[in-house]
C-alpha cells in the first residue's frame, strides 16, 4: 500500500504503486483498467516500464448524465464494502500505516465471508 500527499496527481501516485509491486505480484498482472484521471503519459510509462497493459475506461464523449462504465463498478463496489467498516467510513487514523492496516483487515474479513466453509 502506498500513501502520499493529496496534492500529488493520481498518475504520479500510480508510479509509486507500481514501484511497490514485487516481481512475483507483477507477473500475475496482465491488464489494468483506470479512469480518465490516469490518462496521458502514464499509459506510455507503464508500457515502457512494466509488462502490463493499462487501459483507460472512458465515457462516450456525447454522453450526458449517468453512464455505467465497464469495470468501474468493481472499484466502486469495493469502496462501498470498505465504507461498512466504521474505522474506514471516515479518516480516523493519524498514521497512513494504521489506515493501511485497517484496509488489510477489512479486506481479509470480506474475503473470509465470501470463502465457502470448509467441509
N, C-alpha and C positions, 0 to 999 in steps of 0.2 A: 504494500500500500504506500502511496506517495502523498504527502501533504505539502502544500505550498501556499503562498500568499494569493489572495483573491485577485490581486492586481495582475497576476500572470495570465496571459492569454491561454485558452484551452489547448490550442495546438502546440504551444510551447510546453505546457504541462504534460501533454501526451508523450513528448520525447523523454521526459523524466520517468514516466511509467514504463516506457519501452526499455529504458536503461536498467530498471529494476528487475525486469524479467530474466529469469535464468535461462540458460540454453535449453534445458530439458523442457521447461514450460513453453518456451517459444517454439519448439519443434511441434507441439500439439496445435499451435495456432496456424491456420491456413488463410482465413479471411476474417476481417473485422469490418463492422458497419459503424459509421459515425454520422452525426448530423452535420448540417452545413457549417457550424462553427469550427469544424476541423478541416474544412476545405482549404485549398491553397498549397503552400509549399510542403505541408506535412505529408500529403499523398506521395510526392516525389521523394521526400526524405525516407519514408517507410519503404518505398520500393528500392531505394539505394542501400539502405542500412539493415533491413530485415527481410527475411524470406516470407513475407506476409502480403496479402492483397488488402489494401484499405479502400473500401467502397463508401462513398458519401451518399447517404439516403436523402434525396431532395424531394420537395413537394413540387407539384406541377406549377409552372410559372403563372398561369392564369387563374389558379385556384384561389377562391376567397373563402374564408371561414375554415371550419374544421375539416381536416383530411387525414384519414388513417394511413400512416406510413408503414411500409413493411419493416419488420424487425425492431422498430422503435418501441412498440408496446412491451417488449421483453424488458427493456431497461425501466420503463415507467412502472411496470408491474412489480419489479424487484424493489424499486424505491417505495412503492406502496406497502410492500411487506415489511420493509425496514421501519416505515412510519408507525407500524403497530407496536413497536418496541419503545417503551417510554423514554429510555435514555437516548434513543435515536430520533425521537419525534422533534426534539429541539436540540440546540447546541449547548449541552450541559457540561461537556468536558473542557478542562483547561489545557490539556495536552493533546496533540494530534495522535500520539501513541495510544492514549486512552480511547479516543474515538475509533481508531483502527481496531483496537481490541474488541470494542463493543460491536463493531460491524462483523468481525470474525465470529464472535459468539452468536450473534443473531443469524448469521449465515449457517453456522453449524446446526443451530436449533431448527431452522427452516428445512435444511436437508434431512435431518433426522426425522422430522414429522412426515416427510414425503417418501422415506425409505420404507418399503414393506417390512412388516415384522418378521423376524427370523422364525423359521418353523421349528 
